[in-house]
Amino acid sequence: MEKRRFAELGLSPELLKAVDKMGFEEASPIQTAVIPALLAGRDVVGQSATGSGKTAAFGLPAIEKVDPQLRAVQVLILCPTRELAVQVAEEMAKLAFFKRGVHAVPIYGGQSYERQFRALAAGTQVVIGTPGRVMDHMERGTLKLDRLSMVVLDEADRMLDMGFRDDIERILSAVPEQRQLLFFSATMPRVIQDLIKRYSRDPEWIKIEAQAQNAPQVDQVYFEVDRRSKIEVLTRLIDIHDFRYGIIFCSTKVMVDELDEHLHARGYSVDRLHGDITQAQRTRVMDKFRRRGFEFLIATDVAARGLDVDDLEVVFNFDLPNDAEDYTHRIGRTGRAGKSGRAYTFVSGRELYKLQSMVRFAKLKIRRENVPSLDQVEEARENVFFERLRATLEAGEFRRQDRIVDRLLEQGHASTDIISALIHLMQGPAPAPAPVPEPPARRSAAPAWVESRTQPSSPAPTGPAGDEDASPSGPRKGKFERPGRTGREPGFTTLFFNVGRKQLVTPADLVGKIAGVTRLPAQVVGAIDLHQRHALVDVESSHAERILAKLAGVRVKGVSLEPAIATDAQREAE
């Protein structure tokens, strides 16, 4: 089924605004099919896997039909587990963000009754609950369903497997006769078909088939990481494998922009692509990417649709895609024309279960690996530097510096010390990567649904790996501390930047941006003074004009830079 934009599905401006705020640009196949049917008042039977976008498929029409003035339960969503109930409730709150007066509450076992009593008494319109706790509230009289207009059974097959059939039947028997009924299930066993036949009225059947097929030339790996550590893990993988050409996929426009800023600040050569980029900008970015004018393209699925790029070394799923079809489209952009490629996927928390469903649904061959350690990254950097130095020596493609070497030897310096000092000057100070928290220790090995040929974490490669000085962009990572009070160091020029504390800018942001964009070492930046609405930055005078030219129009924290030579008044301003 063809995907469509949400604006084409008949939703109100409030809901379209919420969808845009969440960063989604295009409806998934299940959303494209289900939303118009529910808005038209039809009962629906939807068959699709977890992670296909079901929550928004039923959540948007449900919120659309809620009367904010009516303080009574109008939508009931049944879920098999408390975890799913909480997840659905969080999603519903985001979807209803701009529709004033609409409230959703989860009710499930293990949570305080008092909290649930208060929420129900306040007149919430949307209830998301597990069958057992919903039945409990119905029997207590604290949950009244006489004004109910829509019932959703999410993951109906799972609820029946868990023994909730009697509760479900009692609930469906108690709801008003004039209501919409929606069944969502990955499978359709006979017992579910019987329930559909008994309680629904001429439902529209919607089945989303798995289109995904494995890419045989793509090595697929996933890492279970904390959300806050994704950027650090991403940079470690880039460095240890020395990747120089790839795509990083994010789920939302917001995440694309944030990741673009973070990687620029760390000195990586990146650019971005999403639905807010104009066609002219898109053309320029893609032309530059095909010419390898930068190393990594950060993009949403919509923006990357139809890209024709060869020789990609790697695809990163920074965010897990919505479904197996999108996953396959993403990873299929590497490993083309008989060449091998790599695909790395990051999962956090409950996303592991979403990946599990995708693996089973589309028979993906993916294995789990551990995040590379700092020792492995450092060893890889040493290996690449050694190989480059060895190749240069063997090729003899260098100018001899006998006079300098002789002078140092005459002063009593050992040859090994001279070489070590030169390597130190070339590599710069050691980076200070952020720690990566270990994932929850609930498994000592990969789960059963992962490809049986699970391998341990690969050792640091002996071939090229991304050392700090692989490109002239300067240090890629590290915390840059700069002294305050600009304008007092000889040989430096003070520049004015139109960003400051109000934009949550830090010295590291400015140093990283200057180093990453200009390809100058971070050492060209001196003192930095941060003010509320601007910043003063000392740079080596010989590089001032280059920095001004290169950073004009570059974004920091969403603000387009307008750098200039600082005036006396700007220097004195507090």
VOTOR-913477 format. One record per residue (C-alpha): residue number from 0; x, y, z negated. Coordinates in steps of 0.1 Angstrom, whole numbers, plus 2048, in hexadecimal, padded with zeros to 3 digits. Layout:
BEGIN
NUM,X,Y,Z
...
***
This chain:
BEGIN
0,800,800,800
1,80C,823,809
2,815,83A,7EC
3,804,85C,7EA
4,80A,87C,7D7
5,7F5,882,7B8
6,7E7,8A2,7C8
7,7D6,88C,7E2
8,7C3,876,7C9
9,7A8,88E,7BE
10,7B6,898,79C
11,7AF,8B9,78A
12,7CA,8D4,788
13,7CF,8CE,763
14,7D8,8A9,769
15,7EE,8B2,787
16,800,8CB,772
17,806,8B0,757
18,813,898,771
19,82B,8B2,77F
20,837,8BB,75C
21,840,896,757
22,854,898,777
23,841,87F,78C
24,83D,888,7B1
25,82C,86A,7C1
26,812,851,7B6
27,81C,82C,7B5
28,808,813,7CA
29,7F2,809,7AD
30,7EB,82D,7A4
31,7E3,836,7C8
32,7C9,81A,7C9
33,7BA,81B,7A6
34,7B6,841,79F
35,79D,849,7BC
36,789,829,7B4
37,785,833,78F
38,77E,857,797
39,762,84A,7AE
40,752,838,790
41,75B,814,79B
42,765,7F7,785
43,788,7EC,78E
44,79C,7CC,78B
45,7C1,7D4,78F
46,7DC,7B9,793
47,7FF,7C6,790
48,81E,7C1,77B
49,829,7D4,75C
50,83C,7F3,766
51,828,7FA,785
52,819,81A,777
53,7F8,80C,76A
54,7F5,824,74C
55,7F3,843,763
56,7DC,82F,77B
57,7C1,82C,760
58,7CC,848,74A
59,7C8,865,762
60,7A4,85C,76D
61,79B,854,748
62,7A6,877,73D
63,796,887,75B
64,774,878,751
65,777,881,72C
66,760,89E,720
67,776,8B3,708
68,757,8C2,6F8
69,74A,89F,6ED
70,75B,895,6CD
71,755,86F,6D1
72,768,852,6DF
73,764,851,705
74,781,83B,710
75,78C,81A,700
76,7AD,80A,70B
77,7B5,7E7,6FD
78,7D9,7DC,6FC
79,7E9,7BB,6F1
80,803,7C9,6DA
81,809,7E7,6C3
82,828,7F0,6D7
83,814,7F3,6F7
84,7F8,806,6E5
85,811,820,6D9
86,821,823,6FB
87,800,828,70C
88,7F5,841,6F2
89,815,855,6F8
90,810,855,71E
91,7EB,860,71A
92,7F5,87D,704
93,80D,889,71F
94,7F3,885,73A
95,7D9,899,726
96,7F2,8B4,71D
97,7E0,8D0,731
98,7BD,8C4,72C
99,7B3,8D6,70C
100,79E,8C4,6F2
101,7A6,8A0,6FE
102,7B6,88B,6E3
103,7C3,867,6E3
104,7CC,851,6C5
105,7DA,82E,6C2
106,7CC,815,6A9
107,7DD,7F5,6A1
108,7E5,7DD,684
109,801,7E7,66D
110,7F9,80C,66E
111,7E8,81E,651
112,7C2,81C,652
113,7BF,83F,643
114,7D1,84F,660
115,7BB,83C,679
116,79C,846,666
117,7A5,86B,667
118,7AD,869,68C
119,78C,858,695
120,778,86F,67E
121,787,88E,68F
122,776,884,6AF
123,791,876,6C6
124,785,86E,6E9
125,79E,853,6F3
126,7A6,835,6DE
127,7C3,81D,6E6
128,7C3,7FE,6D0
129,7CA,7D9,6CB
130,7AA,7C3,6CC
131,7AD,7B9,6A8
132,7B0,7DC,699
133,795,7E9,6B1
134,77D,7CE,6A5
135,786,7D6,681
136,77C,7FB,686
137,75C,7F1,698
138,752,7DB,67B
139,75A,7F7,661
140,746,810,675
141,763,827,67A
142,765,821,69F
143,744,829,6B2
144,742,820,6D7
145,71F,82D,6DF
146,72D,849,6F5
147,747,834,706
148,74A,839,72C
149,76A,824,735
150,77A,805,728
151,79D,7FA,733
152,7AC,7D8,72C
153,7D2,7DC,731
154,7E5,7BC,736
155,7C6,7A7,732
156,7D7,786,739
157,7EF,78D,71C
158,7D3,795,704
159,7C2,774,70D
160,7E2,761,709
161,7E5,770,6E6
162,7C2,763,6DC
163,7AE,783,6DE
164,793,776,6F5
165,778,775,6DA
166,780,799,6CE
167,780,7A5,6F2
168,75E,796,6F9
169,74F,7A4,6D9
170,75D,7C7,6E2
171,750,7C5,706
172,72E,7BA,6FA
173,72C,7D8,6E3
174,734,7F3,6FC
175,718,806,70F
176,70B,7F6,72E
177,712,815,743
178,738,817,742
179,756,811,759
180,76B,7F2,753
181,78F,7EE,75E
182,7A2,7CD,75C
183,7C8,7CE,760
184,7DA,7AD,762
185,7FA,79F,772
186,7E8,77E,777
187,7C4,774,77C
188,7BD,753,76A
189,79A,745,76A
190,791,752,747
191,798,776,753
192,783,771,772
193,767,765,75C
194,769,785,747
195,76A,79A,766
196,74B,789,774
197,738,78C,753
198,73F,7B0,74A
199,748,7C4,769
200,732,7D1,784
201,73D,7CC,7A8
202,761,7D5,7A0
203,77B,7E0,7BA
204,797,7C7,7BB
205,7BA,7D6,7BF
206,7D8,7C0,7C1
207,7FB,7CE,7C5
208,812,7B3,7D4
209,837,7B2,7CC
210,84A,7BF,7EA
211,86C,7BD,7DA
212,886,7A6,7E7
213,8A9,7A2,7DA
214,8C5,7B3,7EC
215,8DE,795,7F0
216,8FD,7AC,7F4
217,8F6,7C0,7D4
218,905,7B7,7B3
219,8E9,7C0,79A
220,8F1,7C8,775
221,8DE,7D8,759
222,8EA,7E8,739
223,8D5,7EC,71A
224,8DE,80E,70C
225,8D0,829,6F5
226,8C0,845,709
227,8D8,85F,6FA
228,8F6,84B,706
229,8EC,847,72B
230,902,863,738
231,921,856,725
232,91A,832,732
233,916,840,756
234,937,852,755
235,949,834,747
236,93D,81E,763
237,946,838,77D
238,969,83B,76E
239,971,817,768
240,967,80C,78C
241,973,82C,79D
242,952,831,7AF
243,953,84E,7C8
244,933,84B,7DC
245,911,842,7CE
246,8ED,84C,7C5
247,8E0,851,7A1
248,8BA,84C,79F
249,8A5,85E,785
250,87F,85B,780
251,877,880,77D
252,882,8A1,78B
253,88A,8AD,768
254,8A2,891,762
255,8B3,897,784
256,8B9,8BB,77A
257,8C6,8B3,758
258,8DD,898,764
259,8EA,8AE,77F
260,8F4,8C8,765
261,904,8AF,74E
262,919,89F,769
263,924,8C0,777
264,92F,8CA,754
265,944,8AB,752
266,955,8B3,773
267,944,899,789
268,93D,8A2,7AD
269,917,89F,7B0
270,8F8,8AF,7C0
271,8D3,8A9,7BC
272,8B4,8A1,7D0
273,88F,8A2,7C5
274,86D,8AE,7D0
275,873,8D3,7C6
276,891,8D5,7DE
277,888,8E7,7FE
278,88C,8D5,820
279,8A9,8EC,829
280,8BB,8E5,808
281,8B4,8C0,80C
282,8C3,8C0,82F
283,8E2,8D2,822
284,8E6,8BA,805
285,8E2,89B,81A
286,8FA,8A8,835
287,914,8AE,81B
288,90E,88D,80A
289,912,87A,82B
290,933,88C,830
291,93D,882,80D
292,93E,8A6,802
293,935,89B,7DF
294,936,879,7CF
295,914,872,7BF
296,8F1,87B,7C9
297,8D8,87E,7AC
298,8B5,878,7B9
299,891,86E,7B3
300,881,851,7C7
301,86C,869,7DB
302,889,87F,7E4
303,89F,862,7EE
304,884,851,804
305,891,84C,827
306,8B5,854,81F
307,8CC,845,839
308,8EE,844,828
309,908,829,82F
310,925,81C,81A
311,917,824,7F7
312,92C,813,7DD
313,913,813,7C1
314,8EF,81B,7B7
315,8E7,825,793
316,8C4,822,785
317,8C9,83C,76A
318,8A3,838,764
319,892,817,769
320,87B,81A,788
321,855,816,786
322,854,7F4,797
323,867,7D9,7A8
324,861,7E7,7CA
325,871,809,7C1
326,88E,7F5,7B1
327,895,7E2,7D1
328,893,802,7E6
329,8AC,812,7D0
330,8C6,7F7,7CE
331,8C1,7EF,7F4
332,8D4,810,7FB
333,8F5,7FF,7F3
334,903,7DE,800
335,8F8,7E5,824
336,906,7D7,845
337,914,7B8,834
338,928,7CC,81A
339,925,7C6,7F5
340,917,7DF,7DE
341,90F,7E4,7B9
342,8F0,7EF,7A6
343,8F0,7F8,782
344,8D0,7FD,76E
345,8CC,80D,74B
346,8B0,802,734
347,8A7,810,712
348,88F,803,6F8
349,86F,7F6,706
350,87C,7F9,729
351,88B,7D7,725
352,869,7C7,726
353,860,7DB,745
354,880,7CE,756
355,877,7AB,74A
356,856,7AE,75D
357,867,7BB,77C
358,880,79E,77C
359,865,784,779
360,84D,795,792
361,867,79A,7AE
362,880,77E,7A5
363,89C,797,7A1
364,8C0,78A,79B
365,8CD,7A1,781
366,8E5,79B,764
367,8EC,7AD,743
368,90F,7BB,73B
369,91D,7CE,71E
370,927,7F3,721
371,94C,7F6,729
372,961,7FF,70A
373,977,81D,708
374,995,806,709
375,989,7F7,72A
376,984,81A,739
377,9A6,826,72E
378,9B7,806,73B
379,9A6,80C,75D
380,9B2,82F,75E
381,9D6,824,757
382,9D3,809,772
383,9C7,821,78D
384,9E3,83A,785
385,9FD,81E,786
386,9F0,812,7A8
387,9F1,835,7B7
388,A14,83B,7A9
389,A21,81A,7B6
390,A11,820,7D9
391,A21,842,7DB
392,A43,835,7D1
393,A42,818,7EA
394,A36,82F,807
395,A51,849,7FF
396,A38,864,807
397,A45,87E,7EE
398,A5E,89A,7EC
399,A7C,892,7D7
400,A82,8A9,7B9
401,AA6,8A0,7B1
402,AB0,8C2,7A5
403,A95,8C4,78B
404,A9C,8A0,780
405,AC1,8A6,77E
406,ABC,8C5,769
407,AA6,8B2,750
408,ABF,895,74E
409,ADC,8AE,748
410,AC8,8BC,72B
411,AC8,89A,71B
412,AA5,88E,723
413,AA0,869,729
414,A92,85F,74B
415,A75,84C,73A
416,A6C,86C,726
417,A6C,881,746
418,A55,869,758
419,A3E,867,739
420,A3C,88D,737
421,A33,890,75C
422,A18,876,759
423,A0B,889,73A
424,A0A,8A9,74E
425,9F8,898,76B
426,9DD,886,756
427,9D6,8A2,73E
428,9C9,89D,71A
429,9B7,87E,712
430,991,880,715
431,97A,87D,6F7
432,95C,868,703
433,93D,866,6EE
434,937,846,6DA
435,91D,82F,6E8
436,906,81F,6CE
437,903,7F9,6D0
438,8E1,7ED,6DB
439,8CC,7DC,6C1
440,8DB,7BB,6B7
441,8BD,7A6,6BE
442,8CE,790,6D8
443,8F0,781,6D9
444,8EC,778,6FE
445,8D8,783,71B
446,8B3,77B,71A
447,8A6,75D,72D
448,896,771,748
449,8B8,77E,754
450,8CA,76C,770
451,8D9,74C,762
452,8FC,755,770
453,900,770,756
454,924,77B,753
455,936,78C,737
456,941,7AF,73A
457,95B,7B3,755
458,97E,7BC,74A
459,98D,7DC,756
460,995,7D9,77B
461,9B9,7D9,787
462,9B0,7EC,7A6
463,9A7,811,7A7
464,993,81F,78B
465,989,843,784
466,9A5,854,771
467,9A1,877,765
468,9B6,885,782
469,9A7,871,79F
470,99B,892,7AC
471,9A6,8B6,7A5
472,986,8BD,792
473,998,8BC,771
474,98D,8A9,752
475,96C,898,757
476,963,894,733
477,96B,8A2,711
478,962,8BD,6F9
479,970,8DF,702
480,977,8F5,6E4
481,981,919,6ED
482,98B,935,6D6
483,974,953,6D3
484,97A,977,6DB
485,980,97B,700
486,995,995,712
487,9B3,994,6FC
488,9CA,97C,70E
489,9E3,988,728
490,9E0,979,74B
491,9BA,973,746
492,99C,984,755
493,97A,985,742
494,95C,97A,756
495,938,981,74E
496,91E,964,751
497,8F9,96A,74F
498,8F2,94D,738
499,8F6,94A,712
500,8E8,93B,6F2
501,8C5,941,6FD
502,8CA,927,719
503,8DB,910,700
504,8FC,913,713
505,91B,906,702
506,940,90D,709
507,943,8E9,716
508,927,8F1,730
509,93A,90F,73D
510,95D,8FF,73E
511,94F,8DF,74E
512,93C,8F3,768
513,95A,908,771
514,971,8EA,774
515,958,8D5,786
516,94D,8EE,7A0
517,96F,8FF,7A7
518,984,8DF,7A4
519,99B,8F3,78D
520,9A9,8E4,76D
521,997,8EC,74D
522,9B6,8FD,740
523,9AF,91C,756
524,994,925,73E
525,99D,939,71F
526,988,948,704
527,962,947,706
528,94A,95E,6F3
529,925,953,6F3
530,90A,96D,6EE
531,8E5,969,6EE
532,8DF,971,713
533,902,970,722
534,925,962,71F
535,948,970,723
536,962,958,730
537,987,95E,734
538,997,94E,752
539,9B9,94F,761
540,9BA,96F,776
541,9C9,95C,794
542,9A9,947,796
543,98F,961,78D
544,984,969,7B1
545,981,944,7B9
546,96C,93D,79A
547,955,95B,7A2
548,94F,94F,7C6
549,94A,92A,7BE
550,933,92E,7A0
551,91B,948,7B0
552,8F9,938,7B2
553,903,918,79F
554,8EA,90E,785
555,8F1,90B,75F
556,8D4,900,749
557,8BC,908,765
558,8CA,92C,76A
559,8DB,937,78B
560,8FC,946,782
561,905,96A,78C
562,929,96C,77F
563,93C,98D,781
564,95B,99E,773
565,951,9A9,750
566,94E,9CF,74A
567,95B,9E0,72B
568,938,9E4,71E
569,931,9BF,723
570,952,9B7,710
571,948,9CC,6F3
572,924,9C1,6F1
573,91B,9AA,6D4
***
